Amino acid sequence: MDYKLVTLEFHFQPGIIDTFIAGLPALLEDTRKHEGFIEISAHRHHEDTDKLILVERWESAGAHQRYLQYRIDAGMFDELAKILVSPPKCDKWESAYMTVTGAAD
């Protein structure tokens, strides 16, 4: 099955995450220009505030793979390695159930 949702979890060295978050709008603006991109959101862990997760939606696994290769080729993951406690964790998700939103009228 073709995954379309990706989570990317980062665990930053202490004191680094706020600087990263400050630069996130420009990084995500670049992301939205890529073919097959649908949406992305960033979430900070409520207890371990040095952790951040990106939740990405793509039109296809292929679109995400092309984007990921672009980021690898640009050296983004090499730069991240300098400020992370551990390598980023990337998980790919397939749809298993419908989406439920707020209360219906």
N, CA, C and O atoms as a printed pandas DataFrame, in Angstrom:
     atom_number atom_name residue_name chain_id  residue_number  x_coord  y_coord  z_coord
0              1         N          MET        A               1    0.842   -1.184    0.000
1              2        CA          MET        A               1    0.000    0.000    0.000
2              3         C          MET        A               1    0.886    1.247    0.000
3              4         O          MET        A               1    1.987    1.228    0.551
4              5         N          ASP        A               2    0.422    2.295   -0.597
5              6        CA          ASP        A               2    1.175    3.535   -0.763
6              7         C          ASP        A               2    0.969    4.447    0.445
7              8         O          ASP        A               2   -0.128    4.966    0.654
8              9         N          TYR        A               3    2.021    4.642    1.236
9             10        CA          TYR        A               3    1.900    5.545    2.380
10            11         C          TYR        A               3    1.771    6.983    1.907
11            12         O          TYR        A               3    2.294    7.345    0.853
12            13         N          LYS        A               4    1.082    7.793    2.678
13            14        CA          LYS        A               4    0.912    9.204    2.343
14            15         C          LYS        A               4    1.107   10.114    3.540
15            16         O          LYS        A               4    1.102   11.337    3.396
16            17         N          LEU        A               5    1.279    9.537    4.713
17            18        CA          LEU        A               5    1.505   10.319    5.924
18            19         C          LEU        A               5    2.868    9.930    6.475
19            20         O          LEU        A               5    3.200    8.748    6.566
20            21         N          VAL        A               6    3.652   10.934    6.841
21            22        CA          VAL        A               6    4.999   10.716    7.357
22            23         C          VAL        A               6    5.140   11.486    8.660
23            24         O          VAL        A               6    4.715   12.637    8.762
24            25         N          THR        A               7    5.741   10.840    9.660
25            26        CA          THR        A               7    6.111   11.557   10.874
26            27         C          THR        A               7    7.631   11.546   10.961
27            28         O          THR        A               7    8.280   10.535   10.690
28            29         N          LEU        A               8    8.171   12.670   11.338
29            30        CA          LEU        A               8    9.611   12.823   11.474
30            31         C          LEU        A               8    9.870   13.417   12.852
31            32         O          LEU        A               8    9.520   14.567   13.121
32            33         N          GLU        A               9   10.485   12.624   13.718
33            34        CA          GLU        A               9   10.705   13.033   15.107
34            35         C          GLU        A               9   12.161   13.428   15.328
35            36         O          GLU        A               9   13.083   12.710   14.942
36            37         N          PHE        A              10   12.343   14.580   15.955
37            38        CA          PHE        A              10   13.672   15.107   16.255
38            39         C          PHE        A              10   13.832   15.235   17.764
39            40         O          PHE        A              10   12.916   15.683   18.454
40            41         N          HIS        A              11   15.000   14.841   18.278
41            42        CA          HIS        A              11   15.344   15.066   19.682
42            43         C          HIS        A              11   16.590   15.943   19.704
43            44         O          HIS        A              11   17.697   15.476   19.434
44            45         N          PHE        A              12   16.396   17.219   20.029
45            46        CA          PHE        A              12   17.463   18.210   19.967
46            47         C          PHE        A              12   18.315   18.207   21.230
47            48         O          PHE        A              12   17.856   17.827   22.308
48            49         N          GLN        A              13   19.558   18.637   21.076
49            50        CA          GLN        A              13   20.404   18.877   22.234
50            51         C          GLN        A              13   19.762   19.995   23.060
51            52         O          GLN        A              13   19.088   20.859   22.498
52            53         N          PRO        A              14   19.956   19.994   24.372
53            54        CA          PRO        A              14   19.341   21.023   25.219
54            55         C          PRO        A              14   19.694   22.437   24.744
55            56         O          PRO        A              14   20.838   22.732   24.401
56            57         N          GLY        A              15   18.673   23.297   24.737
57            58        CA          GLY        A              15   18.864   24.702   24.398
58            59         C          GLY        A              15   18.880   25.022   22.915
59            60         O          GLY        A              15   19.087   26.181   22.555
60            61         N          ILE        A              16   18.672   24.058   22.047
61            62        CA          ILE        A              16   18.775   24.253   20.597
62            63         C          ILE        A              16   17.415   24.425   19.922
63            64         O          ILE        A              16   17.312   25.124   18.914
64            65         N          ILE        A              17   16.393   23.807   20.456
65            66        CA          ILE        A              17   15.117   23.694   19.743
66            67         C          ILE        A              17   14.481   25.047   19.425
67            68         O          ILE        A              17   13.879   25.200   18.362
68            69         N          ASP        A              18   14.598   26.021   20.311
69            70        CA          ASP        A              18   13.966   27.320   20.049
70            71         C          ASP        A              18   14.562   27.993   18.812
71            72         O          ASP        A              18   13.836   28.621   18.041
72            73         N          THR        A              19   15.861   27.869   18.620
73            74        CA          THR        A              19   16.512   28.417   17.431
74            75         C          THR        A              19   16.018   27.687   16.187
75            76         O          THR        A              19   15.764   28.309   15.155
76            77         N          PHE        A              20   15.882   26.366   16.285
77            78        CA          PHE        A              20   15.384   25.588   15.152
78            79         C          PHE        A              20   13.954   25.995   14.810
79            80         O          PHE        A              20   13.624   26.200   13.642
80            81         N          ILE        A              21   13.112   26.111   15.828
81            82        CA          ILE        A              21   11.713   26.492   15.605
82            83         C          ILE        A              21   11.621   27.881   14.974
83            84         O          ILE        A              21   10.757   28.119   14.130
84            85         N          ALA        A              22   12.494   28.790   15.371
85            86        CA          ALA        A              22   12.487   30.136   14.788
86            87         C          ALA        A              22   12.758   30.095   13.284
87            88         O          ALA        A              22   12.245   30.935   12.544
88            89         N          GLY        A              23   13.547   29.141   12.829
89            90        CA          GLY        A              23   13.856   29.016   11.403
90            91         C          GLY        A              23   12.904   28.103   10.641
91            92         O          GLY        A              23   13.004   27.963    9.422
92            93         N          LEU        A              24   11.985   27.487   11.365
93            94        CA          LEU        A              24   11.072   26.524   10.744
94            95         C          LEU        A              24   10.161   27.125    9.678
95            96         O          LEU        A              24    9.938   26.467    8.662
96            97         N          PRO        A              25    9.620   28.333    9.843
97            98        CA          PRO        A              25    8.758   28.875    8.781
98            99         C          PRO        A              25    9.438   28.919    7.410
99           100         O          PRO        A              25    8.812   28.572    6.409
100          101         N          ALA        A              26   10.679   29.329    7.347
101          102        CA          ALA        A              26   11.382   29.383    6.060
102          103         C          ALA        A              26   11.610   27.976    5.511
103          104         O          ALA        A              26   11.470   27.744    4.310
104          105         N          LEU        A              27   11.958   27.049    6.383
105          106        CA          LEU        A              27   12.171   25.666    5.965
106          107         C          LEU        A              27   10.887   25.065    5.407
107          108         O          LEU        A              27   10.904   24.399    4.372
108          109         N          LEU        A              28    9.773   25.304    6.099
109          110        CA          LEU        A              28    8.498   24.736    5.666
110          111         C          LEU        A              28    7.960   25.437    4.425
111          112         O          LEU        A              28    7.253   24.822    3.626
112          113         N          GLU        A              29    8.283   26.705    4.256
113          114        CA          GLU        A              29    7.883   27.417    3.032
114          115         C          GLU        A              29    8.549   26.760    1.823
115          116         O          GLU        A              29    7.934   26.626    0.765
116          117         N          ASP        A              30    9.796   26.356    1.986
117          118        CA          ASP        A              30   10.484   25.643    0.916
118          119         C          ASP        A              30    9.822   24.286    0.659
119          120         O          ASP        A              30    9.683   23.865   -0.489
120          121         N          THR        A              31    9.422   23.614    1.722
121          122        CA          THR        A              31    8.775   22.301    1.602
122          123         C          THR        A              31    7.499   22.394    0.781
123          124         O          THR        A              31    7.237   21.531   -0.057
124          125         N          ARG        A              32    6.709   23.426    1.010
125          126        CA          ARG        A              32    5.413   23.521    0.331
126          127         C          ARG        A              32    5.531   23.714   -1.182
127          128         O          ARG        A              32    4.542   23.563   -1.900
128          129         N          LYS        A              33    6.711   24.041   -1.669
129          130        CA          LYS        A              33    6.931   24.222   -3.103
130          131         C          LYS        A              33    7.135   22.902   -3.850
131          132         O          LYS        A              33    7.171   22.885   -5.080
132          133         N          HIS        A              34    7.265   21.811   -3.121
133          134        CA          HIS        A              34    7.592   20.533   -3.753
134          135         C          HIS        A              34    6.345   19.821   -4.262
135          136         O          HIS        A              34    5.304   19.782   -3.606
136          137         N          GLU        A              35    6.496   19.259   -5.461
137          138        CA          GLU        A              35    5.394   18.550   -6.102
138          139         C          GLU        A              35    4.908   17.409   -5.204
139          140         O          GLU        A              35    5.709   16.628   -4.691
140          141         N          GLY        A              36    3.606   17.325   -5.024
141          142        CA          GLY        A              36    3.009   16.260   -4.234
142          143         C          GLY        A              36    2.818   16.596   -2.774
143          144         O          GLY        A              36    2.226   15.816   -2.029
144          145         N          PHE        A              37    3.314   17.752   -2.352
145          146        CA          PHE        A              37    3.141   18.170   -0.960
146          147         C          PHE        A              37    1.692   18.568   -0.707
147          148         O          PHE        A              37    1.083   19.259   -1.524
148          149         N          ILE        A              38    1.134   18.129    0.436
149          150        CA          ILE        A              38   -0.222   18.512    0.824
150          151         C          ILE        A              38   -0.191   19.409    2.051
151          152         O          ILE        A              38   -0.694   20.532    2.005
152          153         N          GLU        A              39    0.389   18.935    3.146
153          154        CA          GLU        A              39    0.448   19.760    4.359
154          155         C          GLU        A              39    1.500   19.230    5.316
155          156         O          GLU        A              39    1.944   18.084    5.229
156          157         N          ILE        A              40    1.881   20.107    6.231
157          158        CA          ILE        A              40    2.833   19.730    7.276
158          159         C          ILE        A              40    2.485   20.517    8.532
159          160         O          ILE        A              40    2.074   21.675    8.461
160          161         N          SER        A              41    2.656   19.874    9.678
161          162        CA          SER        A              41    2.474   20.572   10.953
162          163         C          SER        A              41    3.593   20.156   11.891
163          164         O          SER        A              41    4.105   19.039   11.804
164          165         N          ALA        A              42    3.968   21.048   12.778
165          166        CA          ALA        A              42    5.037   20.794   13.740
166          167         C          ALA        A              42    4.440   20.805   15.143
167          168         O          ALA        A              42    3.588   21.634   15.464
168          169         N          HIS        A              43    4.900   19.874   15.971
169          170        CA          HIS        A              43    4.368   19.743   17.327
170          171         C          HIS        A              43    5.526   19.501   18.294
171          172         O          HIS        A              43    6.381   18.647   18.060
172          173         N          ARG        A              44    5.535   20.270   19.383
173          174        CA          ARG        A              44    6.562   20.124   20.410
174          175         C          ARG        A              44    6.020   19.226   21.520
175          176         O          ARG        A              44    4.865   19.351   21.926
176          177         N          HIS        A              45    6.863   18.328   21.998
177          178        CA          HIS        A              45    6.452   17.408   23.057
178          179         C          HIS        A              45    6.112   18.190   24.323
179          180         O          HIS        A              45    6.819   19.133   24.678
180          181         N          HIS        A              46    5.038   17.806   25.002
181          182        CA          HIS        A              46    4.575   18.575   26.159
182          183         C          HIS        A              46    5.422   18.361   27.409
183          184         O          HIS        A              46    5.407   19.211   28.299
184          185         N          GLU        A              47    6.162   17.256   27.508
185          186        CA          GLU        A              47    7.014   17.017   28.674
186          187         C          GLU        A              47    8.494   17.185   28.333
187          188         O          GLU        A              47    9.217   17.898   29.029
188          189         N          ASP        A              48    8.937   16.542   27.284
189          190        CA          ASP        A              48   10.331   16.666   26.849
190          191         C          ASP        A              48   10.372   17.738   25.765
191          192         O          ASP        A              48   10.221   17.443   24.579
192          193         N          THR        A              49   10.576   18.975   26.182
193          194        CA          THR        A              49   10.461   20.113   25.267
194          195         C          THR        A              49   11.623   20.228   24.279
195          196         O          THR        A              49   11.666   21.163   23.480
196          197         N          ASP        A              50   12.556   19.290   24.332
197          198        CA          ASP        A              50   13.622   19.236   23.330
198          199         C          ASP        A              50   13.248   18.323   22.171
199          200         O          ASP        A              50   14.062   18.082   21.279
200          201         N          LYS        A              51   12.007   17.811   22.181
201          202        CA          LYS        A              51   11.533   16.942   21.100
202          203         C          LYS        A              51   10.517   17.671   20.243
203          204         O          LYS        A              51    9.675   18.417   20.743
204          205         N          LEU        A              52   10.615   17.440   18.941
205          206        CA          LEU        A              52    9.709   18.038   17.960
206          207         C          LEU        A              52    9.327   16.956   16.963
207          208         O          LEU        A              52   10.161   16.141   16.570
208          209         N          ILE        A              53    8.067   16.951   16.556
209          210        CA          ILE        A              53    7.631   16.014   15.534
210          211         C          ILE        A              53    6.986   16.795   14.396
211          212         O          ILE        A              53    6.201   17.715   14.624
212          213         N          LEU        A              54    7.326   16.416   13.176
213          214        CA          LEU        A              54    6.677   16.954   11.991
214          215         C          LEU        A              54    5.725   15.893   11.471
215          216         O          LEU        A              54    6.089   14.723   11.359
216          217         N          VAL        A              55    4.511   16.303   11.155
217          218        CA          VAL        A              55    3.521   15.401   10.572
218          219         C          VAL        A              55    3.267   15.918    9.161
219          220         O          VAL        A              55    2.776   17.032    8.974
220          221         N          GLU        A              56    3.605   15.101    8.178
221          222        CA          GLU        A              56    3.554   15.513    6.777
222          223         C          GLU        A              56    2.545   14.662    6.014
223          224         O          GLU        A              56    2.430   13.458    6.244
224          225         N          ARG        A              57    1.825   15.298    5.112
225          226        CA          ARG        A              57    0.937   14.569    4.197
226          227         C          ARG        A              57    1.405   14.829    2.776
227          228         O          ARG        A              57    1.704   15.963    2.402
228          229         N          TRP        A              58    1.464   13.752    1.984
229          230        CA          TRP        A              58    1.935   13.791    0.602
230          231         C          TRP        A              58    0.928   13.098   -0.295
231          232         O          TRP        A              58    0.177   12.235    0.159
232          233         N          GLU        A              59    0.910   13.469   -1.558
233          234        CA          GLU        A              59    0.006   12.832   -2.519
234          235         C          GLU        A              59    0.386   11.382   -2.766
235          236         O          GLU        A              59   -0.470   10.561   -3.095
236          237         N          SER        A              60    1.676   11.059   -2.608
237          238        CA          SER        A              60    2.138    9.686   -2.841
238          239         C          SER        A              60    3.460    9.465   -2.124
239          240         O          SER        A              60    4.147   10.407   -1.731
240          241         N          ALA        A              61    3.794    8.186   -1.966
241          242        CA          ALA        A              61    5.094    7.827   -1.390
242          243         C          ALA        A              61    6.225    8.335   -2.284
243          244         O          ALA        A              61    7.261    8.782   -1.793
244          245         N          GLY        A              62    6.015    8.261   -3.600
245          246        CA          GLY        A              62    7.034    8.731   -4.536
246          247         C          GLY        A              62    7.328   10.211   -4.374
247          248         O          GLY        A              62    8.485   10.628   -4.436
248          249         N          ALA        A              63    6.284   11.013   -4.165
249          250        CA          ALA        A              63    6.476   12.453   -3.961
250          251         C          ALA        A              63    7.297   12.701   -2.706
251          252         O          ALA        A              63    8.186   13.552   -2.701
252          253         N          HIS        A              64    7.003   11.962   -1.644
253          254        CA          HIS        A              64    7.772   12.123   -0.408
254          255         C          HIS        A              64    9.217   11.682   -0.612
255          256         O          HIS        A              64   10.135   12.346   -0.130
256          257         N          GLN        A              65    9.431   10.582   -1.312
257          258        CA          GLN        A              65   10.790   10.089   -1.539
258          259         C          GLN        A              65   11.629   11.097   -2.327
259          260         O          GLN        A              65   12.806   11.296   -2.026
260          261         N          ARG        A              66   11.031   11.727   -3.324
261          262        CA          ARG        A              66   11.763   12.751   -4.092
262          263         C          ARG        A              66   12.128   13.940   -3.202
263          264         O          ARG        A              66   13.238   14.468   -3.282
264          265         N          TYR        A              67   11.191   14.352   -2.358
265          266        CA          TYR        A              67   11.451   15.459   -1.438
266          267         C          TYR        A              67   12.552   15.078   -0.442
267          268         O          TYR        A              67   13.465   15.864   -0.193
268          269         N          LEU        A              68   12.463   13.891    0.115
269          270        CA          LEU        A              68   13.463   13.436    1.074
270          271         C          LEU        A              68   14.847   13.410    0.440
271          272         O          LEU        A              68   15.825   13.822    1.064
272          273         N          GLN        A              69   14.932   12.933   -0.783
273          274        CA          GLN        A              69   16.220   12.903   -1.481
274          275         C          GLN        A              69   16.756   14.319   -1.694
275          276         O          GLN        A              69   17.959   14.555   -1.583
276          277         N          TYR        A              70   15.867   15.251   -1.998
277          278        CA          TYR        A              70   16.254   16.656   -2.143
278          279         C          TYR        A              70   16.894   17.154   -0.853
279          280         O          TYR        A              70   17.941   17.800   -0.889
280          281         N          ARG        A              71   16.274   16.859    0.278
281          282        CA          ARG        A              71   16.807   17.311    1.575
282          283         C          ARG        A              71   18.141   16.631    1.896
283          284         O          ARG        A              71   19.047   17.270    2.430
284          285         N          ILE        A              72   18.264   15.365    1.581
285          286        CA          ILE        A              72   19.525   14.652    1.813
286          287         C          ILE        A              72   20.624   15.264    0.954
287          288         O          ILE        A              72   21.714   15.550    1.449
288          289         N          ASP        A              73   20.339   15.469   -0.342
289          290        CA          ASP        A              73   21.324   16.043   -1.261
290          291         C          ASP        A              73   21.742   17.451   -0.846
291          292         O          ASP        A              73   22.887   17.848   -1.062
292          293         N          ALA        A              74   20.820   18.204   -0.252
293          294        CA          ALA        A              74   21.113   19.574    0.184
294          295         C          ALA        A              74   21.915   19.610    1.487
295          296         O          ALA        A              74   22.357   20.677    1.913
296          297         N          GLY        A              75   22.103   18.450    2.121
297          298        CA          GLY        A              75   22.902   18.395    3.349
298          299         C          GLY        A              75   22.136   18.686    4.622
299          300         O          GLY        A              75   22.745   18.860    5.677
300          301         N          MET        A              76   20.811   18.743    4.551
301          302        CA          MET        A              76   20.029   19.076    5.734
302          303         C          MET        A              76   20.251   18.080    6.875
303          304         O          MET        A              76   20.378   18.486    8.030
304          305         N          PHE        A              77   20.299   16.786    6.562
305          306        CA          PHE        A              77   20.450   15.799    7.617
306          307         C          PHE        A              77   21.857   15.804    8.211
307          308         O          PHE        A              77   22.033   15.470    9.382
308          309         N          ASP        A              78   22.845   16.174    7.428
309          310        CA          ASP        A              78   24.203   16.333    7.960
310          311         C          ASP        A              78   24.246   17.482    8.965
311          312         O          ASP        A              78   24.890   17.377   10.009
312          313         N          GLU        A              79   23.563   18.570    8.646
313          314        CA          GLU        A              79   23.503   19.714    9.558
314          315         C          GLU        A              79   22.711   19.374   10.815
315          316         O          GLU        A              79   23.105   19.746   11.920
316          317         N          LEU        A              80   21.603   18.671   10.649
317          318        CA          LEU        A              80   20.800   18.276   11.810
318          319         C          LEU        A              80   21.590   17.382   12.760
319          320         O          LEU        A              80   21.436   17.484   13.977
320          321         N          ALA        A              81   22.429   16.513   12.218
321          322        CA          ALA        A              81   23.210   15.593   13.057
322          323         C          ALA        A              81   24.059   16.344   14.082
323          324         O          ALA        A              81   24.376   15.808   15.144
324          325         N          LYS        A              82   24.422   17.570   13.767
325          326        CA          LYS        A              82   25.257   18.371   14.663
326          327         C          LYS        A              82   24.484   18.899   15.873
327          328         O          LYS        A              82   25.095   19.261   16.879
328          329         N          ILE        A              83   23.154   18.948   15.792
329          330        CA          ILE        A              83   22.352   19.559   16.863
330          331         C          ILE        A              83   21.336   18.591   17.488
331          332         O          ILE        A              83   20.557   18.983   18.357
332          333         N          LEU        A              84   21.347   17.341   17.047
333          334        CA          LEU        A              84   20.414   16.350   17.582
334          335         C          LEU        A              84   21.125   15.404   18.550
335          336         O          LEU        A              84   22.328   15.164   18.442
336          337         N          VAL        A              85   20.352   14.875   19.496
337          338        CA          VAL        A              85   20.856   13.874   20.433
338          339         C          VAL        A              85   21.000   12.524   19.736
339          340         O          VAL        A              85   21.924   11.762   20.020
340          341         N          SER        A              86   20.082   12.242   18.829
341          342        CA          SER        A              86   20.069   10.981   18.090
342          343         C          SER        A              86   19.551   11.253   16.677
343          344         O          SER        A              86   18.975   12.311   16.427
344          345         N          PRO        A              87   19.747   10.316   15.758
345          346        CA          PRO        A              87   19.236   10.533   14.400
346          347         C          PRO        A              87   17.718   10.733   14.400
347          348         O          PRO        A              87   17.025   10.182   15.255
348          349         N          PRO        A              88   17.197   11.514   13.453
349          350        CA          PRO        A              88   15.749   11.688   13.377
350          351         C          PRO        A              88   15.069   10.343   13.123
351          352         O          PRO        A              88   15.615    9.465   12.454
352          353         N          LYS        A              89   13.876   10.208   13.671
353          354        CA          LYS        A              89   13.095    8.984   13.465
354          355         C          LYS        A              89   12.001    9.285   12.453
355          356         O          LYS        A              89   11.156   10.152   12.676
356          357         N          CYS        A              90   12.023    8.563   11.342
357          358        CA          CYS        A              90   11.048    8.757   10.273
358          359         C          CYS        A              90   10.148    7.531   10.196
359          360         O          CYS        A              90   10.625    6.409   10.022
360          361         N          ASP        A              91    8.841    7.752   10.328
361          362        CA          ASP        A              91    7.866    6.678   10.182
362          363         C          ASP        A              91    6.909    7.022    9.059
363          364         O          ASP        A              91    6.551    8.183    8.858
364          365         N          LYS        A              92    6.500    5.992    8.329
365          366        CA          LYS        A              92    5.588    6.161    7.197
366          367         C          LYS        A              92    4.304    5.415    7.513
367          368         O          LYS        A              92    4.328    4.280    7.989
368          369         N          TRP        A              93    3.176    6.074    7.239
369          370        CA          TRP        A              93    1.882    5.561    7.666
370          371         C          TRP        A              93    0.932    5.398    6.490
371          372         O          TRP        A              93    0.878    6.236    5.591
372          373         N          GLU        A              94    0.189    4.307    6.518
373          374        CA          GLU        A              94   -0.876    4.065    5.554
374          375         C          GLU        A              94   -2.207    4.337    6.236
375          376         O          GLU        A              94   -2.320    4.189    7.453
376          377         N          SER        A              95   -3.205    4.727    5.476
377          378        CA          SER        A              95   -4.523    4.979    6.031
378          379         C          SER        A              95   -5.133    3.671    6.520
379          380         O          SER        A              95   -5.134    2.669    5.805
380          381         N          ALA        A              96   -5.649    3.689    7.743
381          382        CA          ALA        A              96   -6.271    2.503    8.312
382          383         C          ALA        A              96   -7.733    2.757    8.674
383          384         O          ALA        A              96   -8.494    1.814    8.894
384          385         N          TYR        A              97   -8.122    4.021    8.735
385          386        CA          TYR        A              97   -9.468    4.350    9.154
386          387         C          TYR        A              97   -9.806    5.732    8.652
387          388         O          TYR        A              97   -8.910    6.503    8.307
388          389         N          MET        A              98  -11.040    6.049    8.605
389          390        CA          MET        A              98  -11.468    7.364    8.147
390          391         C          MET        A              98  -11.051    8.464    9.127
391          392         O          MET        A              98  -10.751    8.187   10.288
392          393         N          THR        A              99  -11.034    9.689    8.661
393          394        CA          THR        A              99  -10.739   10.833    9.500
394          395         C          THR        A              99  -12.032   11.349   10.110
395          396         O          THR        A              99  -13.033   11.496    9.409
396          397         N          VAL        A             100  -12.021   11.621   11.395
397          398        CA          VAL        A             100  -13.164   12.170   12.095
398          399         C          VAL        A             100  -12.799   13.580   12.557
399          400         O          VAL        A             100  -11.736   13.790   13.140
400          401         N          THR        A             101  -13.664   14.523   12.300
401          402        CA          THR        A             101  -13.426   15.909   12.710
402          403         C          THR        A             101  -14.470   16.317   13.747
403          404         O          THR        A             101  -15.214   15.474   14.249
404          405         N          GLY        A             102  -14.524   17.601   14.065
405          406        CA          GLY        A             102  -15.431   18.127   15.099
406          407         C          GLY        A             102  -16.876   17.703   14.941
407          408         O          GLY        A             102  -17.259   17.069   13.958
408          409         N          ALA        A             103  -17.663   18.069   15.933
409          410        CA          ALA        A             103  -19.082   17.681   15.990
410          411         C          ALA        A             103  -19.856   18.142   14.765
411          412         O          ALA        A             103  -19.653   19.247   14.262
412          413         N          ALA        A             104  -20.739   17.281   14.299
413          414        CA          ALA        A             104  -21.608   17.619   13.170
414          415         C          ALA        A             104  -22.773   18.470   13.664
415          416         O          ALA        A             104  -23.198   18.339   14.812
416          417         N          ASP        A             105  -23.285   19.334   12.805
417          418        CA          ASP        A             105  -24.424   20.185   13.186
418          419         C          ASP        A             105  -25.716   19.415   13.163
419          420         O          ASP        A             105  -26.773   19.974   13.457
